[in-house]
Amino acid sequence: MQSRARQAIPVPGAGGPGAGSGVSGSGVGGSSAGASTGPAGGPTTAAAQRAARKELQRLERQLARVGDREAGLTAALAAEASDYARLIELGAELRTVQDQKARLEEQWLTVAEELPG
């Protein structure tokens, strides 16, 4: 999923996450062929910046859901303190959720670095 996100962001004029297949300058009018990048190598065109902001919002929504799940599992761990078998299950699920959260945070940072200022 990370590679899809990186493909979708720098493609000016892309119709959405699934429409980022035309990476070459075969866009309308050929204006994307001369698109420059910002100081951090990120997008400078309005369409690319808009796509990056949308990607950040999507990642933030996912992070909120994963954070809620993490909080729920942490509460469940406290509630099930006497059931060792359940603690093992909840602990494994919590580690999976924490790994997912770390991946989402890394993706968020990558996209955020591509945006100017």
Secondary structure, 3 states (H helix, E strand, C coil): CHHHHHHHCCCCCCCCHHHCCCCCCCCHHHHHHHCCECCCCCECCHHHHHHHHHHHHHHHHHHHHHHHHHHHHHHHHHHCCCCHHHHHHHHHHHHHHHHHHHHHHHHHHHHHHHCCC
